[in-house]
Amino acid sequence: MFALFAAVSLTLLAFGGYAGGTLVQLGFPVNPILIGAVGTAITAGWTAIRRPESLSGIAAPLVLWATMISGFVNSTRSTDYADGKFFQLLTLTPLMAFGAVILLSIPEVRSRLVWCLVAWGGLVAALQFLNPAEGGNPLTVSAEGSTYQNYGFAVGAAAVILLVLAVRKSAWAIPLLVVGAGFMWLAMLSGSRGPVIAALVAVLAGFASSRLPAFVTIAGAVVAFVTFQYVEVWQYLPERLQTLEGDSTDARVSMVQIAWSEFLANPIGLGWGELQPYMAFVGPDLAYPHNVFVEVAAEAGIIGITGLVGYALYSLVRQYRAASGGIESAIFALAVFTIGNAAVSGDIISNRGMHLFLAAGVAAWVIRKNMPAEPADEAEQEEAPVKTVDLASGRWT
């Protein structure tokens, strides 16, 4: 029960905002993100006390936050966005990173988290029918109070999990494949290009991490390409998915170019929220470049972006090495998925899903570090006590 409560808390803290507006319109009294934050703080604190070895992973996010110090020091602008960003980088965002490193050092929490995300994707999909958005393209799927990007991300994450698990769970392969394909189709109907492209790449990454023969991954990529190129499925999808061109793409390219220029001109970093006036040249309501890496480079400087890229690579390598089973392969695929989305949508504070699954890679190292060493020879193996893992506590006994 503890593992499930922790997994639900992490899910709500990372992804609660994707359905928060819709739930409020339907009468839900509390913001899901707040519930997740409280639950994560309680469960992470309890785990840190009961399992102090789980704290060995917090050094990595501590180093990450230390590299971003110039973003805090140079931040002088006082606007709603800048003040909110500064506040969240000291509260919700580190709670996500540090809490996830601690809690995901428990193996059972990791498996519960994966299935919680599938359930969350199903809930978001159901909300579309309970509270459908009005006045939009009938082929564009989203719920009133949410956005098509949020919808696409939630159902896309569920698709990634199920499709990756399908290649590892032979007894359940067909049901997982069918339901996963259904979630992927819903992601496409959302009209959000970022989640769809990131999901396709993440599924292939999950296949590769599951140690399948290389030809299986290559064949999957070829089948996907041929299907979309020659079967003309594009005609059944929203117009936004039929081309990568358009005002949205042009705006993102312009914002990235401006942010990169500011980084080159100010390599020590402008400060958190200081990009907002430069983004206003592209659009009045824009505050960040919709690419977390360029954003961190411009606002936290060269040390900040070095820290983020190094942290991401470290986490991905650790998670890839841990991907010996279906759940761990799915977590690796979700890390790729969330990073891909962060490269085209949102900012450093809204992409809590990326912080969640980068923390999962660090926690995978913590689990491996705390595993008992194998006996050196057969004689020692006979004398060594049998060790098993208690999934509820994560302790080896």
C-alpha positions in Angstrom: 0.0 0.0 0.0 2.9 2.4 0.8 4.4 1.8 -2.7 1.1 2.5 -4.4 0.6 5.7 -2.4 4.1 6.8 -3.3 3.6 6.0 -7.0 0.3 7.9 -7.1 1.8 10.9 -5.4 4.7 11.0 -7.9 2.2 10.7 -10.8 0.0 13.5 -9.6 3.0 15.8 -8.8 4.5 15.2 -12.3 1.4 15.0 -14.4 -1.6 16.2 -12.3 -1.7 19.5 -14.2 -2.5 17.7 -17.4 -6.1 17.1 -16.2 -6.2 19.6 -13.3 -8.3 22.2 -15.2 -10.8 19.6 -16.4 -11.2 18.1 -12.9 -11.8 21.5 -11.4 -14.5 22.1 -14.0 -16.1 18.8 -13.1 -16.2 19.8 -9.4 -13.0 18.2 -8.1 -12.1 20.5 -5.1 -8.3 20.2 -4.9 -5.6 20.7 -7.4 -4.1 17.2 -8.1 -0.5 18.7 -8.1 -1.0 19.8 -4.5 -2.1 16.3 -3.5 0.9 14.9 -5.3 3.3 17.4 -3.6 2.0 16.6 -0.1 2.0 12.9 -0.7 5.5 12.9 -2.2 6.9 15.0 0.7 5.4 12.6 3.2 6.5 9.4 1.6 9.9 10.6 0.6 10.6 11.9 4.2 9.4 8.6 5.7 11.5 6.6 3.3 14.6 8.7 4.0 14.2 8.0 7.7 13.4 4.3 7.4 15.9 3.7 4.5 18.8 6.1 4.9 20.6 4.3 2.0 18.0 5.8 -0.3 19.6 9.2 0.3 22.8 8.2 -1.5 21.2 9.2 -4.8 20.5 12.8 -3.9 24.0 13.9 -4.7 23.3 14.0 -8.4 20.3 16.4 -8.3 22.2 18.4 -5.7 25.0 18.9 -8.2 22.5 19.8 -10.9 20.9 22.5 -8.8 24.4 23.8 -7.8 25.3 24.2 -11.5 22.2 26.4 -12.0 23.1 28.9 -9.2 23.7 31.7 -11.7 20.1 31.5 -12.8 19.1 32.3 -9.2 21.8 35.0 -8.6 21.1 36.9 -11.9 17.3 36.8 -11.7 16.1 40.4 -11.1 12.9 40.6 -13.2 9.7 40.7 -11.2 6.8 39.5 -13.2 4.2 36.8 -12.5 6.0 34.3 -14.6 9.5 35.1 -13.4 8.4 35.1 -9.7 6.5 31.9 -10.1 9.4 30.3 -11.9 11.9 31.3 -9.2 9.5 30.0 -6.5 8.9 26.6 -8.2 12.6 26.0 -8.8 12.9 26.2 -5.0 9.8 24.1 -4.2 7.9 21.8 -6.5 10.7 21.1 -9.0 13.4 20.0 -6.5 10.6 18.1 -4.6 10.0 16.2 -7.8 13.7 15.5 -8.4 14.8 14.7 -4.9 11.6 12.9 -3.9 11.7 10.7 -6.9 15.4 9.8 -6.4 14.5 8.6 -2.8 11.2 6.9 -3.6 12.3 5.2 -6.8 15.1 3.4 -5.0 12.3 1.1 -3.9 11.7 -1.5 -6.7 8.0 -1.8 -6.0 7.4 1.9 -6.3 9.0 1.8 -9.8 6.6 -0.9 -11.1 3.6 0.8 -9.4 4.6 4.1 -11.0 4.5 2.6 -14.5 1.0 1.3 -14.1 -0.2 4.5 -12.5 0.9 6.4 -15.6 -1.2 3.9 -17.7 -4.2 4.5 -15.5 -3.6 8.3 -15.6 -3.5 8.2 -19.4 -6.8 6.2 -19.3 -8.4 8.8 -17.0 -7.3 11.7 -19.3 -8.7 9.9 -22.3 -12.0 9.3 -20.5 -12.2 13.0 -19.5 -12.3 13.8 -23.2 -15.7 12.1 -23.4 -17.0 13.4 -20.0 -16.1 17.0 -20.8 -15.2 17.4 -24.5 -13.7 20.6 -25.8 -16.1 22.7 -27.9 -15.5 24.5 -31.1 -12.4 22.7 -32.2 -11.6 20.4 -35.1 -13.7 17.2 -34.6 -10.5 15.2 -35.2 -8.6 17.0 -32.5 -9.0 15.3 -29.2 -8.8 17.3 -25.9 -11.1 18.0 -23.0 -12.4 21.3 -21.9 -10.1 22.8 -19.3 -7.1 21.0 -20.8 -5.0 21.3 -23.9 -4.3 19.0 -26.8 -0.6 19.0 -25.8 -1.4 17.8 -22.3 -3.9 15.2 -23.7 -1.3 14.0 -26.2 1.4 13.7 -23.6 -0.8 11.7 -21.1 -2.1 9.2 -23.6 1.3 9.1 -25.4 3.0 8.1 -22.2 0.5 5.2 -21.7 1.1 4.1 -25.3 4.9 4.0 -24.8 4.6 1.9 -21.6 2.2 -0.7 -23.1 4.0 -1.1 -26.4 7.4 -1.6 -24.7 5.9 -4.0 -22.2 4.3 -5.9 -25.1 7.7 -7.1 -26.4 8.6 -8.4 -22.9 5.4 -10.0 -21.7 4.8 -12.8 -24.1 1.7 -14.1 -22.4 0.1 -10.6 -22.6 1.7 -9.4 -25.8 -1.4 -9.1 -27.9 -3.6 -7.3 -25.4 -0.8 -4.9 -24.5 -0.1 -4.3 -28.1 -3.7 -3.6 -29.0 -4.4 -1.3 -26.1 -1.0 0.4 -26.6 -1.8 1.0 -30.3 -5.2 2.5 -29.2 -3.5 5.0 -26.9 -1.0 5.8 -29.7 -3.9 6.5 -32.0 -5.5 8.8 -29.4 -2.2 10.7 -29.1 -2.2 11.2 -32.9 -5.8 12.4 -32.8 -4.8 15.0 -30.2 -3.0 16.8 -33.0 0.1 17.4 -30.8 3.2 16.7 -32.8 5.7 16.7 -30.0 4.2 13.9 -27.9 3.5 11.8 -31.0 7.1 12.0 -32.4 8.6 11.6 -29.0 6.4 8.5 -28.3 7.5 6.9 -31.6 11.2 7.5 -30.8 10.7 6.4 -27.2 9.1 3.1 -28.2 12.0 2.3 -30.5 14.4 3.2 -27.6 12.5 0.9 -25.3 12.7 -1.9 -27.8 16.5 -1.4 -28.1 16.9 -1.3 -24.3 15.0 -4.5 -23.9 17.9 -6.3 -25.6 15.9 -7.4 -28.6 17.8 -8.4 -31.7 18.7 -5.3 -33.6 16.6 -6.4 -36.6 13.4 -6.3 -34.5 13.9 -2.6 -33.7 15.0 -1.8 -37.3 12.0 -3.8 -38.7 9.6 -1.8 -36.4 11.0 1.5 -37.6 10.7 0.4 -41.3 7.1 -0.8 -40.8 6.2 2.5 -39.1 7.8 4.5 -41.9 6.1 2.4 -44.7 2.7 2.6 -42.9 2.7 6.4 -42.6 4.4 7.0 -46.0 2.3 4.8 -48.2 -0.9 3.7 -46.4 -2.1 7.3 -46.3 -3.2 7.2 -42.7 -2.3 10.9 -42.5 -5.7 11.8 -44.1 -7.4 10.5 -41.0 -5.3 12.6 -38.6 -5.6 16.3 -37.6 -4.1 18.8 -40.0 -1.3 19.6 -37.5 0.1 16.1 -37.9 0.1 16.2 -41.7 3.0 18.6 -41.8 5.7 20.0 -39.6 5.3 23.4 -41.1 3.1 26.1 -39.7 3.0 29.1 -37.4 3.6 27.0 -34.3 6.8 25.5 -35.8 8.0 28.9 -37.1 7.4 30.5 -33.6 9.4 27.7 -31.9 12.3 28.0 -34.3 12.4 31.8 -33.8 12.2 31.5 -30.0 15.1 28.9 -30.0 17.2 31.2 -32.2 16.6 34.2 -30.0 17.4 32.2 -26.8 20.5 30.8 -28.3 21.7 34.2 -29.4 21.2 35.5 -25.9 23.2 32.6 -24.5 26.1 33.4 -26.8 25.9 37.0 -25.8 25.6 36.2 -22.1 27.3 32.8 -21.4 27.0 33.2 -17.6 23.2 33.3 -17.9 20.5 36.0 -17.9 18.8 34.7 -14.8 15.5 32.7 -14.3 12.6 34.4 -16.2 14.8 36.9 -17.9 14.1 35.5 -21.4 10.5 36.6 -21.2 10.9 40.1 -22.8 12.9 38.5 -25.7 10.2 36.0 -26.3 7.7 38.8 -26.5 9.1 39.7 -29.9 7.7 36.4 -31.2 4.3 36.6 -29.4 2.8 38.6 -26.6 2.0 35.6 -24.4 5.3 33.7 -24.8 7.7 33.5 -21.9 10.1 30.7 -22.7 11.6 29.1 -25.9 9.8 25.7 -25.5 13.1 23.9 -25.4 14.3 23.2 -21.9 18.0 22.9 -23.0 18.2 26.3 -24.8 16.2 27.8 -21.9 18.6 26.6 -19.3 21.6 27.7 -21.4 20.2 31.2 -21.8 19.0 31.7 -18.2 21.5 29.6 -16.2 24.5 29.9 -18.4 27.1 27.5 -19.7 27.6 25.9 -16.3 23.8 25.3 -16.0 23.4 23.7 -19.4 26.5 21.6 -18.8 25.0 20.3 -15.5 21.7 19.5 -17.1 23.1 17.7 -20.1 25.6 15.8 -17.9 22.8 14.8 -15.5 20.6 13.6 -18.3 23.3 11.5 -19.9 24.3 10.0 -16.6 20.7 9.1 -15.8 20.0 7.6 -19.3 23.2 5.5 -19.1 22.3 4.2 -15.7 18.7 3.4 -16.7 19.8 1.7 -19.9 22.1 -0.6 -17.9 19.3 -1.4 -15.5 16.8 -2.2 -18.3 16.9 -6.0 -18.0 13.2 -6.4 -17.6 9.9 -4.9 -19.0 9.3 -2.3 -16.3 12.9 -1.0 -16.5 12.8 -0.9 -20.3 9.5 1.1 -20.0 11.1 3.5 -17.6 14.0 4.1 -20.0 11.6 4.7 -22.8 9.7 7.2 -20.6 12.9 9.0 -19.9 13.5 9.4 -23.6 9.9 10.4 -24.1 9.9 13.1 -21.5 13.2 14.5 -22.7 11.9 14.6 -26.3 8.9 16.5 -25.1 11.0 18.9 -23.1 12.9 19.7 -26.2 9.8 21.1 -28.0 7.4 22.1 -25.3 7.2 23.6 -21.8 9.9 25.0 -19.6 12.2 23.8 -16.8 9.4 24.0 -14.2 6.5 22.5 -16.2 8.5 19.5 -17.4 8.4 17.7 -14.0 7.9 14.4 -15.9 11.4 14.8 -17.2 12.8 15.4 -13.7 10.8 12.3 -12.5 12.3 9.9 -15.0 15.8 11.4 -14.9 15.6 10.8 -11.2 14.6 7.2 -11.9 17.9 6.6 -13.7 19.8 7.9 -10.7 17.7 5.7 -8.4 18.5 2.7 -10.6 22.1 3.2 -9.6 21.1 3.3 -5.9 19.3 0.0 -6.2 22.3 -1.6 -7.9 24.7 -0.1 -5.4 22.7 -1.6 -2.5 22.4 -5.1 -4.0 24.5 -7.7 -2.2 27.7 -8.8 -3.9 27.8 -12.3 -5.4 30.0 -14.8 -3.6 33.5 -15.1 -5.1 33.5 -18.9 -5.4 31.3 -22.0 -5.0 32.4 -22.5 -1.4 31.4 -19.0 -0.4 28.2 -19.4 -2.3 27.2 -22.4 -0.3 28.0 -20.7 3.0 26.3 -17.4 2.0 22.8 -16.8 3.3 20.0 -16.6 0.8 19.1 -13.0 0.2 15.8 -11.7 -1.1 14.4 -8.3 -1.6 11.4 -7.1 0.4 9.5 -5.1 -2.3 7.5 -3.2 0.3 10.5 -1.7 2.0 13.1 -2.2 -0.8 15.5 -3.8 1.8 17.6 -6.8 1.1 17.1 -9.5 3.8 
